[in-house]
Amino acid sequence: MSVLTKKDILQRISRDELSFYPSLDEFQIQTHSVDLRLGFDFMIPKSWEMTEKGRTVLNIDYLSGVDRQHFETMTLEVGQHFELLPREFVVVNTLEKISLPADLMGILYPRSSVNRRGLSVDLSGIVDAGYKGNLIIPIRNNTPSQVIRIYPGERFCQLVFHQLNNYVKPHKSRFAENGSRVGIFREKSQQETKLIREGKVKELKRRFKINLS
């Protein structure tokens, strides 16, 4: 795999092979990456809910998934900011919707200026070839006592593009099709989930061994 330079990125955009909406500005194009801007949607995890039994703590079960009602969602208006409390964790979206061709993958990295403010941008890492939509990114205030103010529109992460040796079949992402306000999805395979719940990891490995032929 090779990394795209600024010239490569601009050529791809000009040929409509790589697209961003809203379109990029001159501040976002770097030597071999693109800076992405913070969007207006924020998801704040809830710690409890009211049920018929009373106030009940919300437990995250990865295998069962987490519904959207387990998050408080908000969309800021133009000119508003978001203050992140010490040790607080939220999920945000990128301002830009991206569209990758079948021969490009992306890798997300935090900007060093964001890290120096005490923010941890816990990126998901790989953006699959053929992906279309906003990127969903968890961030955390790592400071013990400082409130960190963040603004929609600020550059807060960067995307590096890698040319693949072979084309891959684009797939429809569960995140892209659900927009920016998502929780934690269930795994696609119920068989996989059932075996994991039962602790049968060796059986899972045996039954679903990769066919290399």
ABEGO torsion letter per residue (X at the ends): XBBBBAAAAAAAAAAGABBBOBBBBAAABBAABBBBBBBABBBBBBABBBBAAEBBBBBBBAAAEBBAAABBBBBBBBGBBBBBBBGBBBBBBBABBBBBBAABBBBBBBBAAAAAAGBBBBBAGBBBBGBBEBBBBBBBBABAABBBBBBBGBBABBBBBBBBABBBBBBBBAAAAAEABBBBBBBABAAAAAAAAAGBAAAAAAAABBBAX
